[in-house]
């Protein structure tokens, strides 16, 4: 029992250390967008190139790009940002397979715990762009929707890339979850569905403009 207590106590210290390291590493990051997507997409996949192009456009808007730091879509987004001369942040995770750091990160952290890593994604991003992916990608999508829906975080752009990939899920939300009153019809307005990198940047650019106008009104005392 004493060994168990000691182990659990040290786990708390490891969690605390990861949290502090993440905050200190990213505290001066500035405006950033988190880009998610599957690790299994190869370099010749259309979604890989789309993620690379999207990250490049966002970088040219003076935004940093945060990814999971691994292969596939994560590598594509890191690469697009890196090649455009931006700040490419990789929030890596220790996993038994699939996850290995890509070579396009100029700011990198490796996490042991998923929940600390997920906190960093949402804490330092002003938008999410979600490309096709697996369970991990779905986890990030639905966590972000839950946090916005329950007003635990500010409402920000959640952009799903790839109509053909996401449409079946969206149809299921509309035909099953809404009729069962599991979600409200308006909850489908919490995300955007796009097919081009330019659409992504338009949505995020509009959001940045609204934020700037709101901050200006606040300074002027406008309600």
C-alpha positions in Angstrom: 0.0 0.0 0.0 2.8 2.4 0.8 4.4 1.8 -2.6 1.0 2.5 -4.3 0.7 5.8 -2.4 4.2 6.8 -3.3 3.5 6.0 -7.0 0.3 8.0 -7.0 1.9 10.9 -5.3 4.7 11.0 -7.9 2.2 10.8 -10.7 0.7 14.1 -9.3 4.1 15.7 -9.5 4.6 14.5 -13.1 1.2 15.9 -14.1 2.1 19.2 -12.4 5.5 19.3 -14.1 3.9 18.7 -17.6 1.3 21.4 -17.0 4.0 24.0 -15.9 6.3 23.0 -18.8 3.5 23.4 -21.3 2.4 26.8 -20.1 5.9 28.2 -19.8 6.8 26.9 -23.3 3.8 28.4 -25.0 3.0 31.4 -22.9 4.5 33.9 -25.4 3.2 32.1 -28.5 0.7 34.7 -29.7 -2.3 34.0 -31.8 -2.4 30.4 -33.0 -4.6 27.8 -34.7 -4.7 24.1 -33.7 -4.8 21.7 -36.7 -5.9 18.1 -36.2 -6.0 15.0 -38.4 -5.1 11.4 -38.7 -1.5 10.1 -38.4 -2.0 7.5 -41.2 -2.3 9.8 -44.2 0.7 9.6 -46.6 2.4 12.5 -48.3 0.7 11.8 -51.6 -2.8 11.9 -50.0 -5.0 14.9 -51.1 -5.8 15.8 -47.5 -2.0 15.9 -46.7 -1.5 18.5 -49.3 -4.6 20.4 -48.3 -3.4 20.5 -44.7 0.0 21.7 -45.8 -1.5 24.5 -47.9 -3.9 25.5 -45.1 -1.1 25.8 -42.6 0.9 27.9 -45.0 -2.0 30.3 -45.6 -2.6 30.6 -41.8 1.1 31.3 -41.2 0.9 34.2 -43.7 -1.9 35.6 -41.6 0.7 35.8 -38.8 -0.7 32.9 -36.9 1.3 30.1 -35.3 0.2 26.5 -36.0 -0.2 23.9 -33.3 -0.3 20.2 -34.2 0.0 16.9 -32.4 3.6 16.8 -33.7 3.3 13.4 -35.3 3.0 12.0 -38.9 0.2 12.2 -41.4 -2.0 15.3 -41.3 0.0 16.6 -38.3 3.2 16.5 -40.3 1.5 18.2 -43.3 0.3 21.1 -41.1 3.6 21.4 -39.3 5.4 21.4 -42.7 3.2 24.0 -44.2 3.8 26.4 -41.3 7.5 25.6 -41.1 8.1 26.1 -44.9 6.2 29.5 -44.7 8.6 30.7 -42.0 6.1 30.5 -39.1 6.1 29.1 -35.6 5.3 25.4 -35.8 4.4 23.9 -32.5 4.3 20.2 -32.0 2.5 18.8 -28.9 3.9 15.3 -29.0 2.6 12.4 -27.0 4.3 9.2 -25.9 2.5 6.3 -27.5 3.5 2.6 -28.2 3.0 3.0 -32.0 2.1 5.5 -34.8 3.3 8.6 -32.9 6.8 9.9 -33.7 7.8 13.5 -33.9 7.9 15.0 -37.4 10.8 17.1 -38.6 8.9 20.4 -39.1 8.7 21.7 -35.5 10.5 24.7 -34.2 8.8 24.5 -30.8 8.2 21.1 -29.4 6.9 19.5 -26.2 6.4 15.8 -25.4 3.6 14.8 -23.1 2.9 11.7 -21.1 -0.7 12.5 -20.3 -3.4 13.1 -23.0 -5.4 15.5 -20.9 -2.6 17.9 -20.3 -1.8 17.9 -24.0 -5.5 18.5 -24.9 -5.5 21.4 -22.4 -2.6 23.0 -24.3 -4.4 22.7 -27.6 -7.4 24.6 -26.5 -5.7 27.0 -24.1 -3.4 28.4 -26.8 -5.5 28.3 -29.9 -8.1 30.8 -31.2 -9.5 28.3 -33.7 -9.5 24.6 -34.5 -9.2 23.1 -38.0 -10.0 19.4 -38.1 -9.1 17.3 -41.0 -10.1 13.7 -41.5 -8.8 11.3 -38.9 -9.5 8.5 -36.4 -10.6 8.2 -32.8 -8.1 10.8 -31.6 -9.3 13.4 -34.1 -12.9 12.6 -33.2 -12.0 13.1 -29.5 -10.6 16.5 -30.2 -13.6 17.5 -32.3 -16.2 16.5 -29.8 -14.3 17.8 -26.8 -14.1 21.2 -28.5 -17.8 21.1 -29.3 -18.7 20.2 -25.8 -16.6 22.9 -24.3 -18.1 25.6 -26.5 -21.7 24.2 -26.1 -21.4 24.3 -22.3 -19.7 27.7 -22.4 -16.6 26.4 -20.6 -14.6 28.2 -23.3 -15.3 31.1 -25.5 -16.9 30.3 -28.8 -14.3 30.1 -31.6 -14.2 28.7 -35.1 -14.3 24.9 -35.3 -13.7 24.1 -39.0 -14.2 20.6 -40.4 -12.2 20.1 -43.7 -13.6 17.7 -46.2 -17.3 17.5 -46.9 -17.2 13.9 -48.3 -15.5 12.7 -45.1 -17.7 14.5 -42.5 -21.1 14.6 -44.2 -22.2 11.1 -43.0 -21.4 12.1 -39.4 -23.2 15.4 -39.7 -26.2 13.6 -41.3 -26.3 11.3 -38.3 -26.2 14.2 -35.8 -29.1 15.8 -37.7 -31.2 12.6 -38.1 -30.5 10.8 -34.8 -29.2 13.1 -32.1 -31.5 16.1 -32.8 -34.8 14.0 -33.0 -33.8 12.3 -29.7 -33.2 15.7 -28.2 -29.6 14.7 -27.4 -28.5 18.0 -28.9 -30.3 21.2 -30.0 -30.7 22.1 -33.7 -28.6 25.2 -33.1 -25.7 23.0 -31.9 -25.0 22.2 -35.6 -24.1 25.9 -36.0 -21.0 25.4 -33.7 -18.9 24.2 -36.6 -18.2 25.0 -40.2 -17.8 22.6 -43.1 -15.3 23.5 -45.9 -13.4 22.0 -48.8 -10.6 24.4 -49.5 -7.8 26.1 -47.6 -9.1 29.5 -48.7 -12.4 28.8 -47.0 -10.6 28.1 -43.8 -8.7 31.3 -43.9 -11.8 33.3 -44.7 -13.6 31.9 -41.6 -10.7 32.5 -39.3 -10.0 35.9 -40.8 -13.6 37.0 -40.3 -13.3 35.8 -36.7 -10.1 37.8 -36.1 -11.8 40.9 -37.5 -14.7 40.5 -35.2 -12.4 40.0 -32.2 -10.4 43.2 -33.1 -13.6 45.2 -33.5 -14.9 43.9 -30.1 -11.7 44.8 -28.4 -11.7 48.2 -30.0 -15.3 48.8 -28.8 -14.3 47.7 -25.3 -11.5 50.2 -25.1 -13.9 52.9 -26.3 -16.5 51.9 -23.7 -19.1 50.7 -26.2 -21.5 48.2 -24.8 
